[in-house]
């Protein structure tokens, strides 16, 4: 499998294949520049829809989306023939959902969570970069974004409660 994370993928392949359509964040990962940012942006309305759920249901949704994402992302990278392609953004959806687990649903926290998640997803501080280099397949795609979501959630907690 090729490891070129940025090679062009025919949009028709993504839009016609239900697995890749989901893995590419309902097509948002097809953005020619910054697909991770566009994928994260596309996740915000889904978060807002899910934010009214009771905490237990929200956590179940996040866990289900993670487990489904391991399979979806792993299958899609095989279909497109590229390992951890940058257009696969289901992991951004789940990472953003993790970011907001304990956050109030206000415009300020939605924006701050988005920014913090993108920061940690791009920056990849330890141990995120370590896992990103060593864990492959669907689990590897998902894991670094879940960890970035945890870091971003901690950042939101610091903003909310202080040190």
Buried (B, 14 or more C-beta within 10 A) or exposed (E): EEEEEEEEBEEEBBBEBEBBBBBBBBBBBBBEEEBBBBBBBBBBEBBEEBBEEEEEEBBEBBEEBBEBBBBBBBBBBBBBEBBBBBBBBBBBBBBBBBBBBEBEEEEEBBEBBBEBBBBBBEEBEEEBEEBBEEBBBBBBBBBBBBBBBBBBBBBBEEBEEEE
